[in-house]
Amino acid sequence: MSSPLSLTLPAAPEVVFEMLTNPPLVEQWLCETFDIEPSVGGRIYFGWKGGQFIAGKIEVFEPNRRLVFAWHNPELLMGERIQIMLTPDGDATRLHFVNGGLGAREQAVPKRWSDAFENLQSILTTGLDLRMVRRPTWGMRAGPLGEGAAKRLGIPSTDGVIVSLIMPSMAGEQAGMQPQDVIVELDGQAIQNGGTVLGIFDRHTAGDVVGVKFYRDGTLHETQMTLSARPMPEFPRTIHDLADTLEKRHIEQDALIDELVTNHPEAVLGMSPAENEWSVREVLAHLLFTEHFYQVWTCHLVMRRPSPYWPMNPPAQRAGFLAAYPTTPELVAALKLAERMTVAVVRSVPADFEIYKGTFALFSMELNNKPQHTQVHIEQIQRVLETVTAMEGSHA
C-alpha cells in the first residue's frame, strides 16, 4: 500500500473544486467525457478513449471541501471508493487524495490518478494539458480531401488528408513534405481523415520513425518521418494582449483580401474552379461564418459550459451569408465588421476568466491561431483566382 497522494495547487479551493466537478473543466485534465449529478446520491461518470469508464455514486458532496464517490468494479467483484479533500493553504489549496477508506481498505494510488493530478497542477499553473504537450506531432496542418481537390490533384479517392501548412524545422519539413501533398497512409495504416492521424499519434512518442505514403502531382511516393516533440505553444497571456494581437492581424489580412479581390468581376469571384470546390465568395462566406462561430464559442468558454462543436463545412454554413450579401464588396465589409465584433467580444471577457488557466490557455491559443486559418484561405483565394481567370481566358 502506498501513502495517499497530497499536493498543493495554485488556486483557491472554490476554483479547485470546480476543476473537480464541472464537466468541461474535468475534461481538461482527467478524461475525455465527464458527467455528474452534483449532490449526495448523484451519479458520476468518467469516460476515456477505448471505451474505459468509471460510473458510480456520490457519497459526500461538500462544495470547496470534500468529494467522495464510489463505484462497483465488475471485474474485481468489489466496491471502489475515491476521497478528495481540499484545505486552504494561503492563496493556494492543499489537495489530499485517498483511494479507498471510509471503513474500506486503503489501496495504492493508481497511476492514472497520479498522472491526472500532475496534469491538474500543470493546468492550474501554466494552462497546458500535459496529455497534449507530451504527444508527438508531424508539424503540419492537414484537412479533409474533397472530391474536387482529389480530381484536381489526380488522387484516385477522397481518402487521405491534404497538407495546407508546413511548420519549419519539424517532422513534415524534415521529411520533405510540401503543401498540397495528400497523405494516404501513416505508420502502415490507411488514412481516412484527421481522426485517424490522431489515433496513430496516440500510440507513439516523439522520436519514433513512421512510414508515410503520399501523393504529389498525381504520383504516389513513400518516405520515412521522425515524429517531432510538440513545441510549447506560444499565446497571449492576457485578454488585452490577445485582443490587440487579433486586431493587428485582422488589419493586415483584410488588406491582403482587398488586394486580391479588387477589380475582379463578380462572375469570376463567384466561379468555382472545379466541382465541389469553393469560389472566392464561398471562401469569404466561410471566413465570415468562422468569426461568428468564435463569438459563440467564446461565450460558452467564459461561462465554463460545454463548447459547441465545429459543424464541419456543409453548404448551409455559407448559404445564408451568400444570400444576405449578394456582392463581394458587401461580403468583405461584413467580414471586417464580424472581425471587429470578435475583438469586441474578446475585450469584454471578464478579467477573472484568466484565473481558469486551462480554459484561458485553450481560448487564447485557439484565437491566436485563427489568423493562421485565415492565411490558409487567403492562399486558397489566390489559387482559385489563378485557376478561374485562366479558365475565363481560355473561353475568350
N, C-alpha and C positions, 0 to 999 in steps of 0.2 A: 504493500500500500504506500502511495506517495502522499505527501502532505497536501492540504488544499492549496489552491492557487490564489495568490494575492498580488495585486499590482495597483499602482497609483495612476490615475487617468487625469489629464489636464483639462478638466471641465467640472462644472458644478454638478451635484447629484441629480438635479432635475434634468439636465442635459443628458447625463449618462443613462438615467432611467428611460428617457425617451429613445435613446440609442438601442435599448434592450427590448422595447415594446412597440415601437412604431414601425409597421412593415417596410416602408421604403428605406428607413434608416438601418434596420436589421439586415436587409439585403445588401447594404453597402459593405458589410464586413464579415458576415457569417455564412449565408446560404443564398440560393437563387430565388426561393419562394418562402415567404413567411406570412402567417395569418394568426390572429389572436382575438379572443373574446376577453377583454381586459377586466376580469373580475374573478373572484373565488368560484371555482367550479366551471369556469370558462374553458373553452377549447384553445389549444395552442398547437401550431403546426410549423415544422421546418422541412423544407424540401431542397434536395441537392440534385445536381446533374446525375443521370444514370438511374433515376428512379429511387434513390435512397431518401428516406424521410423519417422524421420523428413526429408522432401525433399523440398528444397527451392532454392532461387536465391540470389547470392551475389550482394549487393548494393554498398558496399565500400570495396576495397581491397588495403590497403596501407601497404606494407611489413614492418614488425617490428614496426608498429604504430597502425593500426586500421583495424578491420574486422567487417563488418555489413552484416547480411543476414536476409532475410525474407522468410516466407513460408505461405501457406494457410492451415488453420486447418478446414477441412470439418465438424468436429463435432461441432465447435463453430461458424461456418459460419463467420469467421473474420480472418483478417491477423494477423500474429505474427512477431515480429522482435527482433533480438538479436544484441546488440552492445558490442564489446570488444575493449577497448583502452589500449595501453601499453605506459608507461612512464619510461625512465631510472631513476634508483634510486641508484647511485653509481655503484657497481658491480651487483646489483640486478635489478628487474623490478617491477614496480607497475602496477598491472592489475586492470582495472575498468570494471565491467560487468553491463549492463543495459538491463532489459527485457522490450522492448517497446521503446518509444521515437521517435525522428525524426518526430515530429508532431503528433505522436500517444500517447495514454495514457500509462504512465509507470505503470508496474504491479509488484507484488511481485516476488522475485526471486524463481523459482521453486526449490524444494528440490533436484531434480535430478541434477540441475546445481550447487547448493551449495555443494552437496556431491562430485560432479565431480571435482570442483576446490580444495576442500580439498585433493582429491586424486592426482591432478596435483601437489600440493605443496609437498605431500609425495614423488611422483615420482622424482621431481627435487631435493629433499633434501636427500632422502635415497635410491632412486631407487625402493622402494617397492610399489606394487599395493595394496591399501587397500582393494579392492574387493576380492583379494586372501587371504591377511593376515587375514581378518575377517571371512573368510569362515571356517566351521568346517572340520575336517578330520578324517579318521578312522585309520591313522597311518600305512598303509600297501601299498605295491606295488602289483598290481594285473594286469594281462594281459588276452588277449582272450584265450578261451579254444578251442583247435583244436580237430579234430576227434580222432587223435592218443592218445592225453592225456586223452580225455574223456573215450576212451576204456580202456586204461591202468589203470585209476583210478576208473573204474566201475560206470561212470556217464551216465545216460540214454540219454542225449542230449548234444549238444555243447553250449547251452545257459548257461550263467554264466561267471564268471571271476575266474582265478586260482591265488592264492596268491603265490608270489615269495619272498617277503621280509616283515618281521615284525619289525616295529620300536619300540625300547624299551620305556616302560612307557607310551605308548599311547593306544588309544581305542582298537585296534586289540589285542594287547598283554593282556590288562586288561580283555578282553572278552574271552581269552583263545584260540584265533585263532593260527593256525600253517601254515608254508609253505606247499604248495600242497593242502590246503583246497580249495574247489571250492564253491564260494558263488553264490547262485542261486536266493536269494530273500533278499531285504533290505527294511525295513520300509513298509512291506506289498506289495512291488512292485517287480515283476519278473525282473531279471537282464538279459538283452541280451548282454551287452558289457559295457566297461568303460564309455561310454557316458551316459548310464542310471544311473550309480552311481553318476556322476557329477550333473545330473539333480536333483537327490534326495538331494544332499548336498545343492543345491541352495535354497531349502525351509526349511532348518534347520540352527540352530546356535549351537555353542559349548555348551555342557552340555545336549543337547537333547538325549533322550534314544530311540533307534530304535531296532526293531526286526531283527534278521538275521537268514536265513536258509542256511545251507551249507552242502556239502558232505565231509566226511573224511573216507578214507578206504572203499569207496563204500556205506557208511551208511549216511542217511540224519539226520542232527542234527538241533536243534533250540537253540538260546540263545538271550540275550539282550546285546546291546552295547551302551555305553555312548560316544557320539562323542567328540573328543578332540578339544581344541583350536589349531589352526595351529601355530607351533613354528616359531619364527622369523628365517628366513633362514640365515645360515652362508655361506659366499662365499668370495673368494679372492677379495680385494678391488682395486687391481691394475692389469694391464696387466702382469707386470713382475711376480707378485706373482702367478697369475693364470697359467702362462706358467711353472713356477718352480714346482707347485703342480702337474700339469699334467705329466710332465717329470718324477717326482719321482714315481708316481703311475704306469706309464707305465712300468718302470723298474721292479717294484715289481710284477706286474701282468704277465708280459712276462715270468718271472722266474717260476711262477706257471703253466703257459701254457706249457712251455718247459718240466717241470717235469711230467705233466700229459700225454703228447703225445709221449715222447721219449720211444723208444723200443717197441712201438705197431706197428704191421704190417699195411700196407696201407689198406688191406682188412677190418680190424677191424675199422680203423679210417673212412672208407667210408661207414660203415654199419649203417643203420637206425634201431633204437630199436623197432620201430613199424610204421605202415602205417601213413604217413603224419607227422612223427616226424623227426627232423633233425639228421643227422650223425654228428660226431665230425668235419669233414671237412666242412659241411654246417654251423655249428656254427661259425667256423673260418671265412668263407666267409661272413657271416652276420656281424661279427665284423669289417672286412675289409671294407665292404660297409659303415658301420656306420662312420668310420673315414673319408671317402671321402665325405659323406653327410655333416658332421660337417664343413669340409673345405669350401664347397659351401655355407652353411648356414651362416658361419662367414662373408663371403664376402658380402652377402645380408644385414646383420645387420650393417656392417661398413658403407655401402652406404646408410643406412636407407631406404631400399627398402623392399617391402613385402617379407617375408621369404618363402622359399619352404616348402610345407607340407611333413611330413614323409610319404613315399609311402607304408605304411604297410609292409608286408613281403611276397610278391609273389615270386615264384621260380625264376623269372627273376632277382630278386635282387642279387641272389647268383650265377646264372648260368655262367655269364661271368668270374667271379673270379675263379670258379672251373675249367673252361676250360683253363684259362690263366696260372693257377698254378696247374699242374696235380699231384704234390706230396705234401704231408703235410709239409715237410721242406720248400718247396718253398712258400706255403701258409702262414706259420708262419713268414718267412722272409719278405714277402710282408706286412703282418700286422704290423710288427715292423717298417718297412720303412714308412708306412702310418701314424703311430703314431708320428714318428719324423716329418713328414710333417705337421701334425696337430699342434704340438708345434711350428714349424717354422711359420705357418700361424698366430697363436696367437701372437707370438713375433713381427710380422710385423704390427700388428694393430696400427694405429697412436694414439699418446697419447691423442689428443683432443677428441677421442672417449669416454673417461671417462667423459666428460662434460655431455653427454646424459645419465644421471644416470639410468634412467629406462631401456634403451636399454642395457647399460653395465651390470646392475644387471641381466637381463634376460640372457645375454651372459655368464656371469661368473657363475651364478647358474647352468645353463644347462651343461656347460662343466665341472664344478666342480662335478656334479652328474654323468658324463659319466663313471668314474671308478666303480660306483655302478652298472650301466648297465653291464659293463664288468664282474664284480664279479658274477652277476646272471648267466651269460653264462659260466663262469668258473665252477661254481657249476653244471650247466647243462652238461658240458663236462664230469665231474666226474660221474654223474648219467648215462649218455649214455655209458661210458666205462664200468661201472659196469654191465649194462644190456647186452651189446653186447658181452663182454668177457664171461659172464655166458652162453649166447646163443651158443657161439662158443664151450665152454666146454661141453655143453650137446650134441653137434653134433659130438664130437670127438669119 
